[in-house]
Amino acid sequence: MRELERAFGPIVRAVREKIEPTKTAGLRWWLFGDQPADDDVELTADMVWGHWPETVALFRPAVDRYDREAGLTVAKEKAVVAVVGDEDRLVPETDAVKFGGTSVVLADAGHMLPLERPAELANLIREVATKA
């Protein structure tokens, strides 16, 4: 992509400006709950698109290779607290239950819990660390 930008800079930048809002809207839907803060969506979009397409091109093969069942089996051997948002489109509540241990579902949140529910997540981490 960077080579294309060097060769066809103005054209590539113009196309990118046209598609950025659509890509960001897709990220918003995919990663956040229904009422995300605009700043959180913008921060996430900046991080993702700042590494596009190199990092994102590696994402799909990594997901294809990931063995979720094996991961869940390993997790069952540990003290686990699985935290998901009830609007998470990547890791549904049903997967949190499969981890065993304790599952916590945060209302009105998607996948980006550190941005959407930082205080609740920090408190849960503190509780788990204190018990350990």
Secondary structure as GFF3:
##gff-version 3
##sequence-region A 1 132
A	DSSP	alpha_helix	2	31	.	.	.	ID=ss1
A	DSSP	alpha_helix	38	49	.	.	.	ID=ss2
A	DSSP	alpha_helix	54	65	.	.	.	ID=ss3
A	DSSP	alpha_helix	68	76	.	.	.	ID=ss4
A	DSSP	beta_strand	81	85	.	.	.	ID=ss5
A	DSSP	alpha_helix	93	98	.	.	.	ID=ss6
A	DSSP	beta_strand	102	106	.	.	.	ID=ss7
A	DSSP	alpha_helix	113	116	.	.	.	ID=ss8
A	DSSP	alpha_helix	118	131	.	.	.	ID=ss9
###
